[in-house]
Amino acid sequence: MKKVLKKISETAIRQGEFIFTDEQMESKWLGNAPASATEIKQLEEKLQIVLPKDYKDFLLISNGFATPNENIEPSFEKTENVGFLKDIDPKLIEIWINNDELLDVAIKLSRSIVVGGIGEEQYFLLVPPLLENEGWEYWKFASWIPGEDPYEGMENYFINALDFLKSA
């Protein structure tokens, strides 16, 4: 995953279509310093959940990651900002719960964890499994996407973001 994040950083900075800090341009890196094991453990304790391994692996590479395309991709949050969608944007859940046809999405939204996009046009959400034998779901979610945009995992999302960046 680190190679993909580095490639996103280098490609976005080389394209020069967005504003980056001097530090980002010099380091060719849109991420932050890695999260510590203690910070990850504190986040799990705050959420009272064991996070998926690939998300923890991402945090060990970069505790947050700036978006390479502010209108399309969310920025990933530092551990201290991560929280449940129901606490960060309760109005969004209210809107979805009031639509009987989309109740299954509303239920998942009410359990989801916002790891990216706070204060932006879209969120990146981790949806915990209901049952032990189910896996986590990874969603990009925005009002301009008709529902959730699912990914197979963190690396899959970043590979897709890189492909989109290269095609822009």
C-alpha positions as CSV (number, residue, x, y, z in Angstrom):
1,M,0.0,0.0,0.0
2,K,2.9,2.4,0.7
3,K,4.0,2.2,-2.9
4,V,0.5,3.1,-4.1
5,L,0.3,6.1,-1.7
6,K,3.8,7.3,-2.8
7,K,2.7,7.0,-6.5
8,I,-0.5,9.0,-5.8
9,S,1.6,11.7,-4.1
10,E,4.2,11.9,-6.8
11,T,1.6,11.9,-9.7
12,A,-0.6,14.5,-8.1
13,I,2.3,16.8,-7.3
14,R,3.8,16.3,-10.8
15,Q,0.5,17.2,-12.4
16,G,0.4,20.4,-10.5
17,E,-3.4,20.9,-10.8
18,F,-3.9,21.3,-7.0
19,I,-2.4,23.4,-4.3
20,F,0.1,21.6,-2.1
21,T,2.2,22.8,0.8
22,D,5.9,23.4,0.3
23,E,6.7,20.5,2.5
24,Q,4.4,18.1,0.5
25,M,6.1,19.3,-2.8
26,E,9.6,18.9,-1.4
27,S,8.9,15.5,0.1
28,K,6.6,14.3,-2.7
29,W,4.4,12.9,0.0
30,L,0.7,13.8,0.7
31,G,0.6,11.8,3.9
32,N,1.5,12.5,7.5
33,A,3.9,10.8,9.9
34,P,2.7,7.2,10.8
35,A,0.4,6.6,13.6
36,S,1.9,4.9,16.6
37,A,0.6,1.6,17.9
38,T,-0.6,3.5,21.0
39,E,-2.7,5.9,18.8
40,I,-4.3,3.0,17.0
41,K,-5.1,1.2,20.2
42,Q,-6.6,4.5,21.6
43,L,-8.8,4.8,18.5
44,E,-10.0,1.2,18.9
45,E,-10.8,1.9,22.6
46,K,-12.6,5.1,21.7
47,L,-14.7,3.3,19.1
48,Q,-14.9,0.1,21.2
49,I,-14.1,-2.0,18.1
50,V,-11.1,-3.8,16.5
51,L,-10.4,-2.1,13.3
52,P,-9.6,-4.0,10.1
53,K,-6.0,-4.9,9.6
54,D,-5.6,-3.1,6.3
55,Y,-6.8,0.2,7.8
56,K,-4.4,-0.2,10.7
57,D,-1.7,-0.9,8.1
58,F,-2.6,2.3,6.4
59,L,-2.3,4.2,9.7
60,L,1.1,2.7,10.3
61,I,2.2,4.2,6.9
62,S,0.4,7.5,7.3
63,N,-1.8,9.0,10.1
64,G,-4.0,10.8,7.6
65,F,-3.5,11.5,3.9
66,A,-4.4,14.6,1.8
67,T,-6.6,14.2,-1.1
68,P,-5.0,14.4,-4.5
69,N,-8.3,15.7,-6.0
70,E,-10.4,17.7,-3.6
71,N,-13.6,17.4,-5.6
72,I,-13.6,13.7,-6.2
73,E,-11.5,11.9,-3.4
74,P,-11.8,12.4,0.3
75,S,-8.8,13.3,2.5
76,F,-8.1,10.6,5.2
77,E,-8.3,11.8,8.8
78,K,-5.8,11.5,11.6
79,T,-6.8,9.0,14.2
80,E,-7.9,11.8,16.6
81,N,-10.6,12.9,14.1
82,V,-12.0,9.4,13.2
83,G,-15.4,8.6,14.6
84,F,-18.9,7.2,14.0
85,L,-20.9,8.8,11.2
86,K,-23.9,9.0,13.7
87,D,-21.8,11.4,15.8
88,I,-20.2,13.3,13.0
89,D,-23.2,13.8,10.6
90,P,-26.4,12.6,12.3
91,K,-28.5,14.5,9.8
92,L,-27.2,12.3,6.9
93,I,-28.4,9.2,8.7
94,E,-31.8,10.8,9.4
95,I,-32.3,11.5,5.7
96,W,-31.6,7.8,4.8
97,I,-33.6,6.3,7.6
98,N,-36.7,8.1,6.4
99,N,-36.5,6.3,3.1
100,D,-38.0,2.8,3.6
101,E,-36.6,1.5,0.3
102,L,-33.0,2.3,1.4
103,L,-33.3,1.1,5.0
104,D,-30.5,-1.4,4.6
105,V,-28.1,1.4,3.6
106,A,-29.3,3.6,6.5
107,I,-28.6,0.8,9.0
108,K,-25.1,0.4,7.6
109,L,-24.6,4.2,7.7
110,S,-25.7,4.3,11.3
111,R,-22.9,1.8,12.2
112,S,-20.2,3.2,9.9
113,I,-17.0,4.8,10.9
114,V,-15.8,8.0,9.1
115,V,-12.1,7.7,8.3
116,G,-12.0,10.3,5.5
117,G,-13.8,13.3,4.2
118,I,-14.9,15.2,7.3
119,G,-16.0,18.7,6.1
120,E,-15.7,17.6,2.5
121,E,-18.1,16.6,-0.3
122,Q,-17.7,12.9,0.4
123,Y,-16.8,10.5,3.1
124,F,-14.8,7.4,3.2
125,L,-16.5,5.0,5.5
126,L,-15.6,1.7,7.2
127,V,-18.7,-0.4,7.8
128,P,-18.2,-3.0,10.5
129,P,-19.6,-6.5,9.9
130,L,-22.8,-7.5,11.7
131,L,-21.7,-11.1,12.0
132,E,-18.2,-12.6,12.9
133,N,-17.8,-14.4,9.6
134,E,-18.6,-11.3,7.5
135,G,-15.9,-8.8,6.3
136,W,-15.7,-5.1,6.7
137,E,-17.1,-2.9,3.9
138,Y,-15.3,0.1,2.5
139,W,-17.5,2.8,1.0
140,K,-16.9,6.2,-0.6
141,F,-20.2,8.0,0.1
142,A,-21.4,11.3,-1.3
143,S,-24.7,13.0,-2.1
144,W,-23.7,13.0,-5.8
145,I,-23.1,9.2,-5.8
146,P,-26.4,7.3,-6.0
147,G,-25.7,5.3,-2.9
148,E,-22.5,3.9,-1.7
149,D,-19.4,3.3,-3.9
150,P,-17.9,0.1,-2.5
151,Y,-14.3,-1.0,-2.5
152,E,-12.7,-4.4,-1.6
153,G,-10.3,-2.8,0.9
154,M,-8.0,0.1,1.5
155,E,-5.4,-0.8,-1.1
156,N,-8.2,-1.4,-3.7
157,Y,-9.5,2.1,-3.0
158,F,-6.1,3.7,-3.4
159,I,-5.3,1.8,-6.6
160,N,-8.6,3.1,-8.0
161,A,-7.8,6.6,-6.9
162,L,-4.4,6.4,-8.6
163,D,-6.0,5.0,-11.8
164,F,-8.4,7.9,-11.8
165,L,-5.6,10.4,-11.2
166,K,-3.6,9.0,-14.1
167,S,-6.6,9.3,-16.4
168,A,-7.4,12.9,-15.5
